[in-house]
Amino acid sequence: MLEEIRKAILEGEEELAEALVNKALEEGIPALEILNKACIPGVEKAGALFEQGDYFLPELIAAGQATKAAMNLLMPRVKGQEGEWKSIAAFVIGTVEGDVHDIGKTIVASMLSASGFDVIDLGIDVPTDKFLEVIKDRKPEFVGLSALLTSTMPKQKAVIEALKAAGLRDKLKVIVGGAPVTEGWAQKIGADGYAADAVAAVKMAKSFIS
Amino acid sequence: MRSLMTILSQDEVERIHQATLHLLESTGVRVDSERVVKMLVRQGAKADGSRVRMPREIVRSAIEKVNSGVILAARDPQFSLTLPTVDFSYNATSGYCPFVKDMETGETRNSTASDLKDYAVLCDYLDPVAFFWPIAMPTEEVSPVMEELCALDVSLRNIRKHVQCSCASGAAAQYQIQLATAVAGGEKALRDNPIFSAVASPNTPLIFEKGIAEAMVLLAEAGVPVTPMNVPLAGTTAPATMAGAIAVTNAEQLATLVILKSANPAAPMIYASDTGVADLRSGQVNYDAPEYPLLGAACAQMARYYGLPSCVAHGSSEDRPFQSPAGFERNVLKIVMSQMTRTDLSAWIGSLENAINSSLWDVVLDVEALERAFAYMRKFDVNEDTLALEVISEVGPGGHFLAHKHTNRHFRKELWTKKLEDNFIFQPTSELSHVDRAKERVKEILSSHTVAALDQATLQEMDNILKHARREIIG
């Protein structure tokens, strides 16, 4: 049964994963065991296949969605239990104010999510104050700032400055991205890193944790 | 006799057209401007907030109003283009790269208005560049409106050819029209001879942002041709199927046509698309994908079906520099494939790294490659003389044609007689690399070529428009 759930998650079969998890719970398999022996190995395998080039983004995202569906059933039952599952880290992400480009940021968010991060996606055209408010509230380990226009890149800097002013800058890592953004720009504005694509973003975030 | 690449059968074109009518009627598009939504409703569209559904009658009526031709006029009339084209595609630079490779250091840095000026002067000189996209953005400008306005200003001052310029807001449209009106010599002059056209693009899938929608209306009213270059990417912003990606492309093009024709029934439009595929390992656009020219061919076919001129944005491989003559020739063939789609326009020259970087010397290298590509695009006559039946009969089985007068009369015109080495890129005797030679050529051209200046009164008027815009926009 656990193997079937793992496989459903790896193959991105959301409805099947849900049905199997429900069945497993009915049969009395502990939620924590389903989580640790089926869900996590499934989504981790998907991530590994993606990294070695055998899996493509749509497959990775499907695996992430299947995991999420399974987790929604399992999490309420494992809360507070010994060995409770925790996400790798919380990651707030959004496209900066004045910029409505969505897809790149969404791909990064999906990839982070599929890699075990707790992603809080604020969407597009996100005012600096909104970033600050959510960061204060959720206390994430990371914030990712996307900008696709040279004219909105300065807003990445604005968020960093606002974090400094609020005394929050050293509480989290700032990762910037977007087509016109470069490593040099990231250094200039005092970001912790620049990620060229989703894979780079996940690698970078993981490297900061370990 | 000529090479022409098509991908859709006539039935498939018709089926995609029908599917598009269905999409516009049932799914519709999102239009973020209340004013434009109201205008569309007056034409018979059905609105639910910003979601606008277009019944097929109003789409058909817009198609009926398609102009029989489009003029892309130039500051200097000898460079004006009339579409549809007859023989070759007209090619332009790639556009709006925020970076440039520095001529002296070779390093990538932010581009400026001064870089844009160099590109304009260089392209004024180079014949195969038929029209101009402001290839380098004036990134020193702090607002998107000023960036677009300055891009047009610098271009109009420094190149005599048609300028096709990005325009993403009502404010940008308003000031760009003012600038072009000043250069053209009045509103009517601009309408009759639009010296600039605007790239105002839907945001795929199926979104017309407020600024874009309002810019489209202003441009249509002024008679400025609109080039709604959308960029559906199969797998991310469009279905992962070729037909699905073409359907999304076509829906956005026809929705633009409806908006333009609602604003002004005589508004000129160019069917423009950079439809491509996403690299599903990274999510990035993959300009080297084999599907890219095929999708270009499909767009050209859909455009021809509606009688609209077309524009794509592909040519050279992004993988440069070329290490060998064979590498250069392979790139020539890539350009050939793209030109064989027979779109009227294509904007790609000088583009690097998926169109975010550029260099002056790559413009020179691309132009050289383009001239070679034209060899494959030539038109050949099929007539009594070229069929040469009498000649074949005279020579008879087993003879040869080398000594025949017919051969001597035709071979220089009909057969390609240049060698691959007959270009400045590969000179075995030179110690310099082809990149260095291209850089030398850039320097030669920039130091010797001058572009006739606009008259003093016009320049003054342009200065005033810019000053006013700067005050209004930045304060």
Contacts between the chains, C-beta under 8 A, distances in Angstrom:
chain1	res1	chain2	res2	distance
A	50	B	281	7.9
A	53	B	281	6.6
A	56	B	280	4.0
A	56	B	281	6.1
A	57	B	235	7.7
A	57	B	278	8.0
A	57	B	280	4.8
A	57	B	281	6.9
A	57	B	282	7.8
A	57	B	283	5.7
A	58	B	235	7.1
A	58	B	240	7.3
A	58	B	280	6.3
A	98	B	144	7.9
A	100	B	203	7.1
A	100	B	209	6.6
A	103	B	236	5.4
A	103	B	237	5.8
A	103	B	283	7.2
A	104	B	283	6.6
A	107	B	236	7.3
A	107	B	283	3.8
A	149	B	144	6.5
A	150	B	98	4.4
A	150	B	110	7.3
A	150	B	137	6.3
A	150	B	139	4.7
A	150	B	147	7.5
A	151	B	141	7.5
A	151	B	142	6.8
A	151	B	143	6.2
A	151	B	144	4.6
A	151	B	147	6.1
A	154	B	142	7.8
A	179	B	98	7.9
A	179	B	354	7.9
A	179	B	356	5.4
A	180	B	98	4.2
A	180	B	99	7.3
A	180	B	356	6.3
A	182	B	108	7.8
A	197	B	282	4.4
A	197	B	283	6.6
A	197	B	284	6.1
A	198	B	282	6.7
A	198	B	283	5.8
A	199	B	281	7.8
A	199	B	282	6.5
